[in-house]
């Protein structure tokens, strides 16, 4: 991104959805984005309550500079942008730019640069869309994609049958997860049977961690996983999302996300914490904090004591980046 227009065009893709009546802080360090924090404006017109979470998140990443954006849909946000900019300056963070985004275009409150052009005309956006990446209409729409669908009832029935048979969970993993993670062209949708096997397999913590290790290279060393699980992990082929580069990697990640989200949406609440925690961990590893947050929220709603979800929530609260 070289210009404000690039940032305005691409920011919904970084968030995963289009912001509305909200403030967004884009934190910068060494010429790179180190955090993108979104906060809806409170309904009572009080600006300062919305600043608290944003300032806390910014402090945790210790940026060199920040860009403050306000997204105006049904309520004016210019005053909120001004207050947020002053709050950043008061804590010693340089404000690189302040940008007001409306349905009609955008305008820099600092330089006066403006454009009425739709961000969708950006070449970068066209490249992302071609790779299968497109933001949802709102954050509520993002929350909705991980909620259970009509398939959850069928998946629950299959899980009950597999449980009654006392199936070997590692064998279920080996049969189901290669199907779930298949990102090739023309791959069919998952069936409830495959989804049930995949979900039941990761009820075993060691099998779940096997999957997390494959999805998030650098977070778990396969050589440190003992026994049969470790041997199975080391025998699996290198996943496509680790081999690919450039736009191929973007496309593969997009397809993988769609399949993990689909699996979570097919899973009933009674069994949802493991796949949602896997999705959340993978999203965090990718730097998609918004998707990670909605996944962990449903996981903890479904099973409040699920330890991986609790750990992931803490990681997100502390803005801890993944180790690559």
Secondary structure, DSSP 8 states (H G I E B T S, - for coil): --SHHHHHHHHHHHHTB---SEEEEEEEETTEEEEEEEEE--TTS-SHHHHHHHHHHHHHHT-SEEEEEEE-SSS--HHHHHHHHHHHHHTT-EEEEEEEEETTEEEETTT--EE-S-GGG-HHHHHHHHTT---BSSHHHHHHTTS--THHHHHHHHHHHHHHHT--HHHHHHHHHHHHT--STT-----HHHHHHHHHHTTSHHHHHHHHHHHSTTSS-GGGS-HHHHHHHHHS---HHHH--HHHHHHHHHHHHHHHHHHHHHS-GGGHHHHHHHHHHHHHHHT-HHHHHHHHHHHHHH-TT-HHHHHHHHHHHTT-----
